[in-house]
Amino acid sequence: MTSKVDEALGYEQARDELIEVVRRLEAGGTTLEESLALWERGEELARVCRRWLEGARARLDAALAEEEAGESPADGASGDQD
């Protein structure tokens, strides 16, 4: 399960930490216990990144749907059109 600290991570922070975890795993030289801990951390970070990307996709899809409906995102947010 993802911790509150992980939920507060921005996409770039989580991605950068995930890159470092992968680098350390690929480099080897860690004990089995360390490798398992790194793997678990990597899984948590991947979930954080996935949530950010899914949220961005949902926002983009909503903006595109508004555009197709003839509204700009600003118009749809206020409900007023000139």
ABEGO torsion letter per residue (X at the ends): XBBAAAAABBAAAAAAAAAAAAAAAAAEGBBAAAAAAAAAAAAAAAAAAAAAAAAAAAAAAAAAAAAAAGBBAAAAAAGBBX
